[in-house]
Amino acid sequence: MRRFLFAVVSAVALIGAMMAPASPGAAAEKDPPEQWRSLWVDGFNRGIYTPAQVDELVQVAEDMHVNALIVQTARRWDCFCNDALYPRTDAAIAPAPYDPLQEIITEAHAAGIEVHAWVNVNTMWNSATAPRSPEHAFNQHGPTATGGERWLNKKYDGTERVGANAYADPGHPGVVDYIVEGVQSIVQNYDVDGINLDYVRYPDGSSTTTHSDWGYNDVSVARFQAAAGRTDVPAPSDAQWSQWRRDQVTGLVRKIYLGLWSVDPSARLSMDAITYGNGPEAVGGWTKTRTYAEVLQDWKGWLSEGIMDTAVTMNYKRDWMPAQATMYDEWSEFLADNQAGRQAVNGPALYLNSVADSVAQAWQAVTPSAAGNQGAGWSGYAYANPSREALADPSKRPAELAALTAALAGPGGPFETPAAVPDMPWKSAPTDGHVTGVARLADGTVLDQTAVTLRPLDHAGPSLSAKADGSGWFGFVHVPPGLYQVRVAVPKGADQRPVDVVRVRAGGIATASFS
């Protein structure tokens, strides 16, 4: 019944958009409501390659009443920018000094539209031709590297490349630190409103949907063996191994979150969340989904812990196919009901649907769930292909993009009234703080995967525990203000007992020092 109503409303909106002239409503004089509306702008198609494309993109966003643009910035560890840790892309963008990221920030901000830098996390490269820059990580830590300098993810059978695709292993400390520094470099050098993480997970292409075949970089396996007290190479289905790998992704997200906070506490961290197949309720719960079990991405847990501000689901389903329409319904309900005090955005695939179907999915995205929870926002994938008709025949793209814009933002459309990007009160008016530090001995020995305890000293509350990562780094997020003891576990026989006392203040990061 709900889907029938969405279809009726969408059809009415589409007809109204075509027949009625646009006019500013009385609501425009009031403060706009808060509702996330964005477009993904990928780096493999037109969008920000030239200043003229940027002008066109911003105009479309204004006309569509979009308030945020998710612009692919670090595509395959190459940057559509001039000033970041990632080297400048080899793509055919306008020559320097043109800076695509700076251009879109300048133009979009002038129009009141936010810009979120889309960073592909664990995808290192995807071409048979190596990157031109000798500084690119693929050239330094890819197929020609050996030992601990080799960052490539590897499958259980030894495969490192899928076609031309090369992935980085999040269980390797070098990978983690490089990604964190890369994200920080973008926020330090550009006035972006946030970072959007893509591929923050293990790769696709496993032999089943119940576990991942990836994660067998030699350094990663050795770290797991040390943590688990094992000497075998675990099978892909090994439950302890799967949880360890899942924890590596979560640890990476936590480190990015606090690293971003340390540079710009107001910047939003979002991510592109996997929604393969049917929703959790249809498959036996969250831990049974392909998201959690196959690609080892626990975005539901990240929202609950507060290390992710916004989850943007890649809810790519064909509305005109009943089975996939059901999947879209299931994930939409789950998303609205599991925001955990943070925010979620429903991201349908424009390129898989007609304009009418995409408008129906947009209505559903922003409608409250059956349980009464606030509907998620909306993000359309993608600006380059606004409908399946445009994907099949690129000559139709201008007309299809215009029709989509009119149907979404015209009279009777879901975005008829402009909206503002939702506030993040945990960042704009924080009531808690964070603790970070590095666990190592006086001689510099890094205590990889050692236990760290955070115990409140001047107020009631439970002690918290964490584990240091491969660089010894640890972090506690969103803890109440107050005085805390930080204690690091050390190997048996060590003559040092690292302990420190830190004061946590609202909105700040307290750093433990064991010198």
QUIJO-V256888 format. One record per run of one state. SS is the DSSP state (~ for helix, > for strand, _ for the rest). FROM is the first residue (numbers start at 0). TO is the last residue. If there is no record, write none. Layout:
SS;FROM;TO
SS;FROM;TO
This chain:
_;0;0
~;1;18
_;19;24
~;25;28
_;29;31
>;32;33
_;34;35
>;36;40
_;41;49
~;50;62
_;63;66
>;67;73
_;74;76
>;77;78
_;79;85
>;86;87
_;88;98
~;99;109
_;110;112
>;113;119
_;120;121
>;122;125
_;126;135
~;136;140
_;141;145
~;146;148
_;149;150
>;151;151
_;152;153
>;154;154
_;155;159
>;160;161
_;162;163
>;164;167
_;168;171
~;172;188
_;189;192
>;193;197
_;198;212
>;213;213
_;214;216
~;217;227
_;228;237
~;238;262
_;263;266
>;267;273
_;274;278
~;279;282
_;283;284
~;285;287
_;288;288
~;289;292
_;293;297
~;298;304
_;305;308
>;309;313
_;314;320
~;321;336
_;337;341
>;342;346
_;347;347
>;348;348
~;349;351
_;352;353
~;354;365
_;366;375
>;376;380
_;381;386
~;387;391
_;392;392
~;393;408
_;409;417
>;418;419
_;420;423
~;424;427
_;428;430
>;431;437
_;438;438
>;439;439
_;440;444
>;445;445
_;446;449
>;450;455
_;456;462
>;463;466
_;467;471
>;472;479
_;480;480
>;481;487
_;488;497
>;498;503
_;504;507
>;508;511
_;512;514
